[in-house]
Amino acid sequence: MKQNTQIQITPITSGIAVRGPYSAQNNESYKYVGGIYDSRGRRWIVPDDDDSWGLLYELYGADSQIVVAAADSKHLATTGSQLQLGGYVIAQWDTRKSCIRLGEGVELINGAWDVASSTSLESPCLAAGDALFHVTLRGDFAITNSLTIITELGEERPRNPFALFSDSDLQVELEDRGYKVEPMIC
């Protein structure tokens, strides 16, 4: 199981950067608190205020140790073609390949899919009633939502520390530190 969660939340100069898998439900929540989508950085930027932090804590839990937790069907919500646990995407119906794709850091441990009910974009992605998943997420989220913690993994490690920032964020940071940044000509 990977040590990173599928979501990355980073305070930046212009707000809070949120990077994760596509979720229409999460995107509506980001818009509600005044977030905008940064297409170049492939992330959402939400204001650095109490409303945004409250939303992020509700969706993903507070910044805490990364754990693997068990979640069964009573903890999951179907949102369109996705199955979610809070803001974490557990699975999604892939219309191009006509299959169900698990989210990053998610394993189906027991149970099956209700494929007959999950065959189009309009149909929900449904797990059978006895389905059990192991999900890599923030420990605070697991505790708040009464999930059983299977393994404690430690601190979340970013894949690439610069991947969280857009080119413009890096340029502003370098200029704030007194460096002159010239446009690169390729």
Number of C-alpha atoms within 10 A of each C-alpha: 13 13 19 21 23 20 17 17 17 14 15 16 11 11 16 21 26 21 18 18 14 12 19 13 14 20 15 12 17 21 14 14 17 13 21 16 16 13 9 10 17 16 22 21 25 24 20 16 11 10 14 21 17 13 17 21 18 15 16 22 22 16 15 14 14 23 27 27 23 22 23 20 18 11 13 18 18 18 17 18 23 27 25 21 21 19 24 25 26 27 23 25 25 18 13 8 8 13 15 19 15 17 20 20 19 24 18 19 13 12 15 14 16 14 17 10 12 24 18 18 16 10 16 21 30 26 22 14 13 12 17 19 19 23 28 29 28 27 25 18 23 22 13 12 15 13 16 14 18 13 15 16 18 14 14 18 12 13 11 7 8 11 12 22 18 16 13 11 16 15 17 14 14 13 12 10 9 9 11 10 11 7 7 5 4 3
